[in-house]
Amino acid sequence: MVDHNCRVSYTHGLYKYDPIADKEDEPIRVQVKKASQDTDENWKNSIPTDGYTDDEIDLFAGYAPEPDKVFYVLIEETGSEFSVLNETGEI
């Protein structure tokens, strides 16, 4: 998020979001997830989103350790779950 010119603040307490990113004075509530690796080459991330609403968070940020990539998905682009799958190791 910092690479996208956002200021990042971490929250304390019981919130559905993890950090808050601030871009051009607009707060973005972020839920962070980590992708799991199925094999040596493939990784996937399936995130159930039915526990989150657009009143609580604005986007999901995911991290895949291999190939060391971050992905972002707006909550309105998800259904009850979203998945990211990469069979080549590239996002």
Secondary structure, DSSP 8 states (H G I E B T S, - for coil): -GGGT-EEEE--SS-S-SEEEEETTEEEEEEEEE-EESSSS-EEEEEE-TT--TTT-SEEEEEETTTTEEEEEEGGG--SEEEEEESSS--
